[in-house]
Amino acid sequence: MKFSFSFGVATTGMALVVLLSSLNSAAAAINADEALTALTAAKTLWKTSGVNNYQYIQQQLCECLPDQTRPILVRVNPNGDIWGQFADLDGDVTPAVVEKDMVGDIGNMVLVPDSIQLYSFEELFAKIETAINGNYFSLDVTYDAKYGFPTSLNIDQDEQIIDEEFIFTATSFKIILDDVVDPDPSDVSKTPQDYLSAAMALWESQEIVNYDYQYALDCFCEPKFFARKTVSVRKNQITQVQFVEDDQLELPEEVPQEVIKDILDVNGLFDKIQDAINDEDAIVTIEYDAKYGYPTSILIDYKPEVADDEFRAKLSSLVLVEVNKIDYYTTIQATLDTQKSVWASNNLMTYEFEYKKECRCLEEIRRPKVISVVDNEIESAVYSDDVGGEVSENIISLCPTIDELFNTIQDAIDGESDEIEVTYNTPYGYPESIYIDPSTGAADDETSLTIGPLTASGSGGRIPGNGTDENSDSPTAAPTSASTMHAGHSSFTLGLWMAATLFGIYAM
């Protein structure tokens, strides 16, 4: 049986391999226990997320009737009920969904006939487990790195049978908070923690990092503190605060620093609410936005017996902001040019470095290597994993020098890849990690490269990487150590260590 399984950032269709992947005949060597381990880790992620009210778009590829291959908006509620409607309509998908056994058209909604199977994530998990236990011919699965649900499945039960494969994708996942973000005081079954957790899950699921909103305090304080302000957040950092024009108040032209330092972004406000919930003396009353989950009204009475110690704030008019692509590529290009100059100034032409590539490609390409470069040409390469051995000439031809890695980044900029993330070495300027996703709308086209440590001929040892305590004698130091950028949207990437830790836990 062949297995391929990975954890990836799936909300945009990406697949970042961080556990195990085998895409050729060598996959037969992977034990079913390892596939079950990955499945167990994914199911645990999903279970611990606490999500039970959600929607996503499912699409199946098969030799079947056309309606079965159309994208379908699937909605699952806390009772496990499933609804669905066809999603390949012009314009936005209507938020309302209908029961799957209803047939026909209503206005702008095209309903799903009962003959089409709709899947909850629990049913997809069960389908994967059946394939593993049934010793099916092949199984290729990608799991969402944050929530663990399957984002793509390719199950082939029998190699000898044509067109019986189950090929399935789950995209556009969204948590639904219809009955959670609007607290009902009469519903004693839900606590402030329940509402906060659900709102935070909704906010985080949409990966919002660039936004503007209006913020106002209700307090016995000077106008500069309670006046309404527009707050700009970029990459989860407050970058600008401006007063909203108000003829009734005398305000300075700029918001004073003493005011700005106490203003929080949405994540900071979530933390403030959590701290208040943890305080047994505090009374917490919060309202949340139904679409995005951020708090719109906050009242925290820290000590009810003490007057005027409350924290009252209102958020409104939150607007998502797209990163300007021109600025995005200009910034990446400027950083690349600077780091290339730093690398060139050190005149390192003979060196060796560790290199690992993650991609949907042959295992021989993905295996970690040590590459030796002499006079800017690759002289040899050996595998650095437990198996070891020399790298064949045809694989060496696919390996890069440091200069060629700079070219890879340049090609991604010239091609306007949707995502380019690069971390550069300080103080030598070579790239230590590269992540490129040409199109976030396409699956399995991403490339992830890890470079270093690097040993230069005559340097007396390894060149220190970022975060080391070693000192450099280099006369040229890089002005920046990292550049991480996203074009036109935000994305969430689970760190490799987290997924590896999960795998380690369930492998014990």
Disulfide bonds with the S-S distance in Angstrom:
Cys62-Cys64 1.74
Cys219-Cys221 1.69
Cys359-Cys361 1.72
